[in-house]
Amino acid sequence: MLVLDRKPQAAPATPMRAALDGVVAYKAGMTLAEAGRRTGLSDFAKLASNENLLGASPKVADAVMAAVAEPQIYPDPYCETLRAAIGQRLGVSSSRIVVSPGSEALIDYVFRAVLAPGDKILLSSPTFPAYDIFARCAEAEIVDVPRLANFDLDVPAVAAAAAQGPKLLILCTPNNPTGNALSREAVETVLAATPKTTLVFVDEAYREYFEAYDMLAVLDAWGGPWIAARTFSKAYGLAGMRVGYGVASSEELIAYLDRLRPPFNVTAVSQAAALAAWEDREHLASTVALTLSERARVEAALDQMGVEHTRSEANFVFLRTPAGPEAVAMRLLHEGLIVRPTPVKGGWVRITIGRPADNDRLIAGLPAALVP
Ligand SMILES: *Cc1c(COP(=O)(O)O)cnc(C)c1O
């Protein structure tokens, strides 16, 4: 039978969960390829995703080459060697550690393991968008206690909301995208108010840049359930390898995550790369030290230009742009600088601290880009 003139039918209802209709997919920083397409340039300083442009330990390359020689073999589903190495240095049993393909995957696992529809999750915007995304996917109720004008956490307000016993409490320190870090006293104040039925999730993606106190000890002293998330993507320079890890208050919490995570989620190559990076402490120390001194240099330049910026304890600066974040990002893009405009009210841009030559280009390009 010919059906040429059949009337168009209404699109069938999508089988996807209605909860996902309210979720906006994560928007990553611009890739080098897209920056090239947009401008016709080829030499960029990629300062939009907080990668360590000083690079990973030189020992990573050999480890990767060795691991890639046996692509037919599944990776270790428990990342035993890497977990043992991490546990030993942190003084934590490896049974309290989980490795994931980036800490964003760990956020996904934890949220899926903890949040049932209608459960409350407490966070403080502006912060890392993944919490909002995964909370919505879990159909949780987001309780937002906004940060203060300088983007520090509103500690009394967060403590009061935490006392209500949300299922999950998020502390991101140093916070992305603002750079603000929590003092030990601030963490202790919030924890003291938090009932031990709440899981405290501390995102320490930038902890290597801010080691003022031992977060794990503070959490242990509190005594409730917690997970601290860390990553090899930032200071360790392995963003392309996708490795993060979590330390939990107990082995039991990790066992729950093992139930719902994909078993072979971290490739053998990534495990080998992370182990090599973890063992090269000198490289980590020297790149962190250089990043911190370069951050001070960029901040001094911002101060000289009269640019408002936060007190960042991470590998980026967060600055206010009267010209508007999108316009500033576009102008800088045409100077070969990829930066991250943000939707934060007031017009704020996040810019990663790069290699010294990248930062020189930034300091040279900013005055013209910031003209309102
Ligand atoms: C970058 C970042 C992550 C995710 O990093 P992964 O590459 O997935 O390990 C998690 N949390 C914060 C706050 C970040 O800035």
The ligand as a Gaussian input file, in Angstrom:
#p B3LYP/6-31G(d) Opt

LIG

0 1
 C       36.807000      20.169000      37.941000
 C       35.915000      19.882000      39.085000
 C       35.402000      18.602000      39.332000
 C       35.461000      17.473000      38.351000
 O       36.673000      17.084000      38.001000
 P       36.898000      15.688000      37.314000
 O       37.685000      16.039000      36.099000
 O       35.602000      15.039000      36.984000
 O       37.671000      14.923000      38.316000
 C       34.658000      18.377000      40.462000
 N       34.384000      19.367000      41.309000
 C       34.835000      20.605000      41.097000
 C       34.501000      21.650000      42.084000
 C       35.599000      20.912000      39.985000
 O       35.990000      22.158000      39.765000

